[in-house]
Amino acid sequence: MLETAKPSGYLTLLLRHRHFALLWLSGLLAYFAIWTSNIVVLDVVYDAMHTDFAAALILIAQFLPAFFLMPLASRILDRYDRRHVILASKFCNAGLALVLLFWSSALPVAWIVVIYVLYSVSTTMFIIAEGAILPLIVARADLMRANVLLRISPCLMLVISAAVIAEREIGVVRQDEFLVVVVLFLLSAAVFSGIRGLRSAEVHKPRQGEKLLREFLAGMGYLFRHRELAQVFAMRMALYVGVGGQVLLSIYSEEFFKIGDSGTGLLYMARGLGLLIGGFALAPLLLSKHLRGTSTIRFGLVLYGLGYVLASVFSGFGIGAVALWLGLGFLGEGLLKPITMALLQELTEAAYLARVLSAEQGLSAVVQSVAAIVIAACVTDAPATVLWVSAATGGLLIVIALCVKMRTHARDVSRSAAACSPSQSSASSQDHCLSDTNTCHASCPR
């Protein structure tokens, strides 16, 4: 991976970096296919079960596999060419969608859920592999903006879902949409296949015969031995507390305002727009001022938490006010997701990157699920409990933000520059390479 002292602009990344442009377009097609399939599978299961439990079942099938896949995903990505893993995941998803296209109406619900679990496993592999391959495609200084661009697809899906949630009649199955999913995945694979000749010599393959769990735990040991890396990882988990709190979006509209799908669609749009603006407005502003460390993470989490708190405080002004304050809070999520992912990629040595990203996906699934379950369980028939839960969720994020203490600060520029000398060992210099400054971009070891 080539290193550059000055980061490229967004258009430069897309227009002049062919490999990144192919990765971005491939991801755009894949995420649209994933989003479409999630909705259609929910319709199929709901049509078969005729109960709201269908949504919970699909969420479990979507998130739970990531936790059990953690050790296996990192081993696969360390042993095999990551390009081939991404291509295999896309073809696998296309094949599973093809099965559902022809047989979803005839298969029992249990089999549909099993197929969807396999689909989720393949999707998780794609997400982890995409994060692990990005540092091989763009320069270290470009990781932040590259992650912002890669976040476009899921953000757009949230905005689009606002109209779908409001207009789509749940339980009305449109099986021909599975054909759209198949075509999108095949197109995504075709675009991605244009990426060739990536340098992967930095990835050290695990020792033959090393046990799967021991290999994964070695990666976790590496994570916790590096203080800054562990704290960035913890901040990623804090973000997923808020994502788990997304259940509040439907609770506000259905339990508090009694509006239903149209209200939920409005709140989903607020989240999608907040994520987009946070990534494309706040992130470049802070990048231009070289604020990429403790202060940025603390600001983003506080903003995220305030969104939930202020939505509770101003709920008396109607769902429009709730959407406004939640949208402002989601600016913080949009800001932090690409920044913290880029920091993970920058601070993690190449030999351990797949393991760290696998753990991030697996543990995030647990955090999201637990947060959603706890929040839903705390809401009772009394509308006031919705407001208390919303305020408590925001308060928790603010408390976590105030506890963030990273070692590297702006005053440590000169010390960081010295620590990043190529003559230093990887282990010693890695601890000083938090990207609060641009000093280390060109010389810190991977």
Rosetta blueprint (number, residue, H / E / L):
1 M L
2 L L
3 E L
4 T L
5 A L
6 K L
7 P L
8 S L
9 G L
10 Y H
11 L H
12 T H
13 L H
14 L H
15 L H
16 R H
17 H L
18 R H
19 H H
20 F H
21 A H
22 L H
23 L H
24 W H
25 L H
26 S H
27 G H
28 L H
29 L H
30 A H
31 Y H
32 F H
33 A H
34 I H
35 W H
36 T H
37 S H
38 N H
39 I H
40 V H
41 V H
42 L H
43 D H
44 V H
45 V H
46 Y H
47 D H
48 A H
49 M H
50 H L
51 T L
52 D L
53 F H
54 A H
55 A H
56 A H
57 L H
58 I H
59 L H
60 I H
61 A H
62 Q H
63 F H
64 L H
65 P H
66 A H
67 F H
68 F H
69 L H
70 M H
71 P H
72 L H
73 A H
74 S H
75 R H
76 I H
77 L H
78 D H
79 R H
80 Y L
81 D L
82 R H
83 R H
84 H H
85 V H
86 I H
87 L H
88 A H
89 S H
90 K H
91 F H
92 C H
93 N H
94 A H
95 G H
96 L H
97 A H
98 L H
99 V H
100 L H
101 L H
102 F H
103 W H
104 S L
105 S L
106 A L
107 L L
108 P L
109 V H
110 A H
111 W H
112 I H
113 V H
114 V H
115 I H
116 Y H
117 V H
118 L H
119 Y H
120 S H
121 V H
122 S H
123 T H
124 T H
125 M H
126 F H
127 I H
128 I H
129 A H
130 E H
131 G H
132 A H
133 I H
134 L H
135 P H
136 L H
137 I H
138 V L
139 A L
140 R H
141 A H
142 D H
143 L H
144 M H
145 R H
146 A H
147 N H
148 V H
149 L H
150 L H
151 R L
152 I H
153 S H
154 P H
155 C H
156 L H
157 M H
158 L H
159 V H
160 I H
161 S H
162 A H
163 A H
164 V H
165 I H
166 A H
167 E H
168 R L
169 E L
170 I L
171 G L
172 V L
173 V L
174 R L
175 Q L
176 D H
177 E H
178 F H
179 L H
180 V H
181 V H
182 V H
183 V H
184 L H
185 F H
186 L H
187 L H
188 S H
189 A H
190 A H
191 V H
192 F H
193 S L
194 G L
195 I L
196 R L
197 G L
198 L L
199 R L
200 S L
201 A L
202 E L
203 V L
204 H L
205 K L
206 P L
207 R L
208 Q L
209 G L
210 E L
211 K L
212 L H
213 L H
214 R H
215 E H
216 F H
217 L H
218 A H
219 G H
220 M H
221 G H
222 Y H
223 L H
224 F H
225 R H
226 H L
227 R H
228 E H
229 L H
230 A H
231 Q H
232 V H
233 F H
234 A H
235 M H
236 R H
237 M H
238 A H
239 L H
240 Y H
241 V H
242 G H
243 V H
244 G H
245 G L
246 Q L
247 V H
248 L H
249 L H
250 S H
251 I H
252 Y H
253 S H
254 E H
255 E H
256 F H
257 F L
258 K L
259 I L
260 G L
261 D H
262 S H
263 G H
264 T H
265 G H
266 L H
267 L H
268 Y H
269 M H
270 A H
271 R H
272 G H
273 L H
274 G H
275 L H
276 L H
277 I H
278 G H
279 G H
280 F H
281 A H
282 L H
283 A H
284 P H
285 L H
286 L H
287 L H
288 S H
289 K L
290 H L
291 L L
292 R L
293 G L
294 T H
295 S H
296 T H
297 I H
298 R H
299 F H
300 G H
301 L H
302 V H
303 L H
304 Y H
305 G H
306 L H
307 G H
308 Y H
309 V H
310 L H
311 A H
312 S H
313 V H
314 F L
315 S H
316 G H
317 F H
318 G L
319 I H
320 G H
321 A H
322 V H
323 A H
324 L H
325 W H
326 L H
327 G H
328 L H
329 G H
330 F H
331 L H
332 G H
333 E H
334 G H
335 L H
336 L H
337 K H
338 P H
339 I H
340 T H
341 M H
342 A H
343 L H
344 L H
345 Q H
346 E H
347 L H
348 T L
349 E L
350 A H
351 A H
352 Y H
353 L H
354 A H
355 R H
356 V H
357 L H
358 S H
359 A H
360 E H
361 Q H
362 G H
363 L H
364 S H
365 A H
366 V H
367 V H
368 Q H
369 S H
370 V H
371 A H
372 A H
373 I H
374 V H
375 I H
376 A H
377 A H
378 C H
379 V L
380 T L
381 D L
382 A L
383 P L
384 A H
385 T H
386 V H
387 L H
388 W H
389 V H
390 S H
391 A H
392 A H
393 T H
394 G H
395 G H
396 L H
397 L H
398 I H
399 V H
400 I H
401 A H
402 L H
403 C L
404 V L
405 K L
406 M L
407 R L
408 T L
409 H L
410 A H
411 R H
412 D H
413 V H
414 S H
415 R H
416 S H
417 A H
418 A H
419 A H
420 C L
421 S L
422 P L
423 S L
424 Q L
425 S L
426 S H
427 A H
428 S H
429 S H
430 Q H
431 D L
432 H L
433 C L
434 L L
435 S L
436 D L
437 T L
438 N L
439 T L
440 C L
441 H L
442 A L
443 S L
444 C L
445 P L
446 R L
